[in-house]
Amino acid sequence: MEIKLQEIRQKPLNLFISKTFNYGILLLIIMAITSCGKLKLPQLQKLTPLPKEPSCRIAVLPLNNESSHPLAAKIVYKIFMAELISASKFDVIQEGNILKTYRQLRIFPGKQPNFDQLQILADRLNVQLFVTGTVNEVKENPSSRYTDPSLTLTIQIVDAHSGRTIWTTYHKRTGFHYQKVMHFGIVTSLSGLAKKMSQEIIDLWFREGLEPCIDQ
């Protein structure tokens, strides 16, 4: 799917993300049907090629929240950023610097930057890539012994200067997905589930060719 630059200028980023997500979901449904309903997650959709040169500086932008959990986007945002920093392969912009620039540009909490604001963010933060996305759904399902949280995410890698989405990743898990023997391994909190899912998404990106900038 080709997104024209002119269209991106006219529409806020959250609408752009929504269209990309809807397209991605359609693709996932087709893939699920053709693979007997067995869908391997996280699912990565490559829309445009990665930059030829490794991207050293990355900014993780605050996430959209489409779930009924009021703090879900903030929780997942902080955890995903922490996991990307832990990977030690990029210069990840600190949250404080991002939020300071948001205030300067009058981008209010819960809102996504439009294309012009993205360009200003890219320039002021001196970044090559943005990571952004949406918390689509959160459920906390109490059982007789455990809380079984479920989380659905869509995370994008966006070219900071063109505004084009490069990759979009869809992921969904429940706490019981990680059960090993008896009750061992079960994840019983949203933060614990977000941590494991963030690690799986980032690991997938590296396996699929996202080049590290900082030598290990």
Secondary structure, DSSP 8 states (H G I E B T S, - for coil): ----HHHHHHS-HHHHHHHHHHHHHHHHHHHHHHTTT---SSEEEE-S---SS---EEEE---EE-SS-TTHHHHHHHHHHHHHHHTTSSEE--HHHHHHHHHHTT--TT----HHHHHHHHHHHT-SEEEEEEEEEEEEEE-SS-EEEEEEEEEEEEETTT--EEEEEEEEEEGGGG--STTTT---SHHHHHHHHHHHHHHHHHHTT---SS--
